[in-house]
Amino acid sequence: MTNSQRSEHKVVLPDEVWSETLIQATLEQKTASEVCDYVLRHYVGLPAEDKPPILLTSGSGQQRSVYLDQEIWIELITCKVRERRPISAILEQQLRAYLGLPVSGVST
């Protein structure tokens, strides 16, 4: 982890994804925000050619608070503009992949 400033951000995630994230965080002895930070940090660090195909284009579910480093959030805003999809959709797709939840065929 870096010493970067963490701040609260609102994302929209389905109950299924959020509850599995909370369970995984408990297993890893981390917070849900740290799990989210991990998958997002991995995603923004990938070269464009290595990023997974875009399968989710909109967020669904309830609003959640996650605490992320500002540097990651800024990089996610760049991804959001480039990929033309909300940060919530990026996070949901990455969490689904990390948690072993189905990604394709998800209604958005």
Beta strands, then each sheet from edge to edge (+ up, - down):
strand 1: 6-13
strand 2: 62-69
sheet 1: 1+ 2-
end
